[in-house]
Amino acid sequence: MPKSSLESLPNIGPKIAATLNKIGITDREQFLARDPYEIFHELTEKVDPSLCRCALASIVGAHHGVKWNTIHAQAAKEFDRLYPDHTWKNKC
């Protein structure tokens, strides 16, 4: 797998990579250049409003180079602070 591949990041497999492609993020550099919370917000607005906190943690964790489960609670708390009007349709 090329170093520029989205799947070279922790937590990013084929499914999340395909979802990121839908908002124009096709490689590692594009992903890392953006704020992970903005990425997740855009995904919930444009691609899948039912994305859960585990998906958020996967994206934030990938951005910080850590496994999703180590950042799950912190990422959800920060997203709720940044986007207080967001309603979770699917909690995990």
N, C-alpha and C positions, 0 to 999 in steps of 0.2 A: 504494500500500500504506500503510495507516495506521501511524503511528509506534508504536502500541501492539501491532502485529502481531509475533508471534514471528519471522516472516520478515523483519522490518526489522533483525534482528540479523545480524552476519556469521556465516557458516557454517550458518545455519538456513534450510533449504529446506522444501518441502512435506512431504517424507518425515519429516524429523526433527521438524518441527512436529506432524505427526500422531502420532508416537510420544510426544512430550511431552504431547499432549492426553490420552493414555491414562492418565497419572498425575495428571491434573487441572491441568496447566499449560497455560493457553490464551492467555496474553498476555505481552508483554514484561516488564511489572512483576512478575507472579508469578514469572517465570523469574529475573529479577535479584534478587529478594528471597531466593532460596534459594542454598545452596552448590552449585556445579556438580558437585562430587564426590559429594555426597549425591544429587543428581538422577541422575547416571549410575548410582550404586549401586542406587537404587530402580528404574531402568529395567531393569537386569540381573536384579533380583530378581522384578519383577512383569510385565515385558513381553517382554523378549528376552535370555536369558542369553548369546546368542552375539554381542552387541555387541562391536565391536573397539576397539582403541586409537585408530583414526581417528575413530570416533564420539565417544569420550571427548574427544579433542582438539577436535572440532567444538564440543562443549558447553562445555568450559572456555574455548576461544577466544572463543566467542560471549559468554560472561560477562565476559571481559576486553577485548572489542572488538578482537581480533586474529584473523588467519587461522589456521586449524587447523594448518597445516604449520609454523608458527613456534613452536608450543607443544607439539607432539606428544610429544617425548621427555620434556620436563619434566612434562607432565600425566600420562603413564604412570608415571613414577617416583613422583610424589606420590600417585597413586591406589594404587599398590602399597604405599606406606608406610602410607596410611590404612586400607587394606583388605587386609592381608597374607594373608587366607584366600581371597581371590578367585582363581579359576582362569580364565585367558583361554582361551576356547573357540575364538576366531578372532583370530589375531594379524595385524596389518597393518603 
